[in-house]
Amino acid sequence: MANVAVVGAQWGDEGKGKIVDWLSLEADVVVRFQGGHNAGHTLVIDGVTYKLALLPSGIVRRGKLSVIGNGVVVDPHFLIAEIERLRAQGVDITPDNLKVAENAPLILSLHRELDAHREEAGGGAKIGTTKRGIGPAYEDKVGRRSIRLMDLAEPDTLNDKIARVLAHHNPLRSGLGLTEVKPKTLYDELMSIGPKILPFMDAVWDLLDAQRRSGKRILFEGAQGVLLDVDHGTYPYVTSSNTVAASAASGSGLGPGAIGYVLGIAKAYTTRVGGGPFPTELNDEIGALIGDRGHEFGTNTGRRRRCGWFDAVLARQAVKTSGINGVALTKLDILDGFKEIKICTHYLLDGQRVDRLPASQAAQARVQPVYESFPGWQETTSGARSWADLPAQAIKYVRRIEELIEAPVALLSTSPERDDTILVHNPFQD
């Protein structure tokens, strides 16, 4: 039985929550390995909608162990609030079924304030962050000044760590015209949340190693999408962590050999939120219609997503940089009823054909999509649970996507409901 890593194969918002929930029925452990609470997942189970941001999607399933790995930056106040909100919906969350890595960096209030200030002052250079402190928290991690979860368990040594982080932030805040943070204010902030979050703390790398050795099936859940990877995405319009599948190992403490299958999630069209290049974006009635039909608004932010045709160039690039073995294609039903549907097969850059998105920001802005057109289908695909339920033209569309992205479709999702899924290949059976 293979352990499975799930990553977004576009710019995020691909429907990972539903797919992870679907796969979690066969998993014993579900692990979040990067990102923060900037990426929302919506699950619909028996007609009940659960909106998650930081918690792994497996938390809504009884008998599953949910783990937040060291690669995640954790806002402790947000985490406790999310736990309480889900408990109010009847979800049982205890230190027995939720573990948080002891070495996970914490998002502090000063990170949120700095993030918001930078984005609001960015003018035409805005990155499109969610202003939740994700980027500044990762900066402190790389700068070796993070306050980590384990530090809350050692209040006698916390003041020295606060002094170290404020030695960086207060001069920066002063230069930006922000009020300096007093050490006692930050100390009190941390001590107020410590007793609530510390019961969930564990040495996650050791726990996961024991789970793997005992034969437990582990599902690694990524946030955002591969095209937002800080190295391989549309830099600088990216997130502050590595979103590719390799991060499932480094962000959880397991070796890369623990990952047996990589499942990429992609919509049957393309969306992104915030700034940055988007070659197939549709700034017309069709783009608006796709957005309205697909309810393309951020789960946590409410921001409207930009919409466009499926970009096979970018999806193929994601397949290669993340080692994707198979794809879960979602939201096929949103394309029902279109007379014509298009797929971007390659780009033109300064009149020359290119089959990848250039790394250069200037070149990314100049690429022009080249499309292949398909007749649409008038029948509905919504709720289909087998290939026989799909219109012939919809099947042709899916098959062409497989050819262009050089990866097979392992699952096909035809509605937000978990059971409306066509299984072609079970990743856990590899």
Secondary structure by P-SEA (a helix, b strand, c coil): cbbbbbbbccccccaaaaaaaaacccccbbbbccccccbbbbbbcccbbbbbcccccccccccbbbbbccccccaaaaaaaaaaaaaaaccccccccbbbbcccccccaaaaaaaaaaaaacccccccccccaaaaaaaaaaacccccaaaaacccaaaaaaaaaaaccaaaaaaaccbbbbaaaaaaaaaaacccccccccaaaaaaaaaaaabbbbbbbbccccccccccccccccccccccccccccccccccccccbbbbbbccccccccccccccccccaaaaaaaaaaccccccccbbbbbbcccaaaaaaaaaaacccccccccccccccccbbbbbccccccccccccccccaaaaacbbbbbbbbbbbccccccccccccccaaaaaaaaaaaaaacccccbbbccccccccccccccccc
